[in-house]
């Protein structure tokens, strides 16, 4: 099982060929509500057409989304606190993505954002 980070999802939506190897793998691919939020926020910022907006939203209907439940919130807060203590702060969205991932007993995140996720104990970063 692998969690797809926002960078990967954006590259899929842009039709980047590098994503095909991951998409065509036999791994179970999931994402989180946080990553869905980040993608949708980007859509609003870019003011895309209503048709493209519906098209992108529809892609999430076919994906398994992991939620930010109580276990994930606690794990996310722990990750953030550990990074703050080390002076290695990353965004709350990245902490929550990692917290959701780890609280679901998954340790691999597919992303181009290697620098942030490699700071988190227990996370294996896969790039493409």
Protein Blocks (a to p, Z undefined) as FASTA:
>chain_A
ZZddfklmmmmmnopaklmmmmmmmbdcdddfklmmmmmmmmmmnopafklmmmmmmmmm
mpccddddfklmmmmmmmmmmmmmnopaccfklmmmmmmmmmnopabdcdfklmlmmmpg
hiacddZZ
